[in-house]
Amino acid sequence: MTQHDRSPSDLLADARRREMAVEHLLFGTLGFLARQHPELLDDLEASLGHLWDKAEDAQRDDEAVRDVARTFIRSLRTQIR
């Protein structure tokens, strides 16, 4: 079965699973690094002004993307304490 033969819901489920796996790995990696280099989270937080939403339609919301990143950073700060 090729990707073209798969239903949209199967493709969406695969994308969701990839996103969850990548988020888990990234969160673990950043937590490990932040325990060794606490300033990492400060640097990441300071860079959020450069983060933007790639959507090119009315759904674009740069601040919503930054809010997700801020939540991620807050979670990391809690984890490394």
Secondary structure, 3 states (H helix, E strand, C coil): CCHHHCCHHHHHHHHHHHHHHHHHHHHHHHHHHHHHCCHHHHHHHHCHHHCCCCCCCCCCCHHHHHHHHHHHHHHHHHHHC
